[in-house]
Amino acid sequence: MSIKQLFLVAALATGFTASVQAADVTHNFDFKAAVDRAVADGTLDGTVKFYLKGNKSGGKVLEQDIVTNQKTNGFGKSAETSCDWVLRSALLQLDKAAKARGANAVTNIVSFYKKNETKSTTTYECHKGVAVAGVALKGDLVKF
């Protein structure tokens, strides 16, 4: 191999390693604040309430373990911006499912990225790579 070829192989290997290492970083952001922002700006109409596991129980469970797994373009965006955007997509999907089944809340929400359940009473989990951000949630549709 020539020196140019060796240099090219080394550069490609280094770039590949860097992109793999940056491919999936876990972030935890405030759930309630994100939901409040989505209601305040009209993304959500506020008729369906969202509660992380451990914050609200009761009511009649209409359907358990509803899962949403959303992705968004995160290229050139901060983790906060990308994760807020993709959480809104996940919440909109849960909102639509709740309304379709006559529910007015989604309770027992947990992060469910790659089917790994992560519980928190205050934060949601978002995974941000170089080009993609993802949020997966699982919760129960409830009528209060």
TAQUIHU-V426804 format. One record per backbone hydrogen bond with DSSP energy under -0.5 kcal/mol. NH is the residue of the N-H (numbers start at 1). CO is the residue of the C=O. E is the energy in kcal/mol with one decimal. If there is no record, write none. Layout:
nh->[NH:NH]
co->[CO:CO]
e->[E:E]
This chain:
nh->[6:7:8:9:10:11:12:13:14:15:16:17:18:19:20:21:22:23:25:27:29:31:32:34:35:36:37:38:39:40:41:42:43:44:49:49:51:53:55:56:60:61:62:62:63:66:68:70:72:74:75:77:82:83:84:85:86:87:88:89:90:91:92:93:94:95:96:97:98:99:100:101:101:102:103:104:105:106:107:109:110:111:112:115:116:117:118:124:126:127:128:128:129:133:134:135:137:138:139:140:141:142:142:143:144]
co->[2:3:4:5:6:7:8:9:10:11:12:13:14:15:16:17:18:20:128:126:124:122:122:30:31:32:33:34:35:36:37:39:38:38:47:104:106:109:52:52:143:59:60:141:141:139:137:135:133:131:131:74:78:79:80:81:82:83:84:85:86:87:88:89:90:91:92:93:94:95:96:97:98:99:98:142:142:49:140:51:138:118:136:112:113:115:111:29:27:134:25:126:132:72:127:70:68:110:66:107:63:105:140:60:142]
e->[-2.3:-2.5:-2.4:-2.5:-2.5:-2.7:-2.6:-2.4:-2.4:-2.4:-2.5:-2.4:-2.4:-2.3:-2.2:-2.4:-1.6:-1.3:-2.4:-3.3:-1.9:-2.5:-0.5:-1.4:-2.6:-2.9:-2.1:-2.1:-2.1:-2.7:-2.2:-1.1:-1.3:-2.0:-0.5:-2.0:-2.7:-2.5:-2.0:-0.5:-2.5:-0.6:-0.6:-3.0:-1.4:-3.1:-2.4:-2.9:-2.3:-2.7:-1.0:-2.1:-2.6:-3.0:-2.1:-2.1:-2.5:-2.3:-1.8:-1.4:-2.0:-3.0:-2.7:-1.9:-2.2:-3.0:-2.4:-2.1:-2.7:-2.5:-2.2:-1.1:-0.6:-1.1:-2.9:-2.1:-1.4:-2.7:-2.5:-2.2:-2.3:-2.3:-2.8:-1.7:-2.0:-0.6:-2.6:-2.4:-2.9:-2.6:-2.6:-0.5:-3.3:-2.4:-2.7:-2.2:-2.4:-2.2:-2.0:-3.0:-3.0:-2.8:-0.5:-2.3:-0.5]
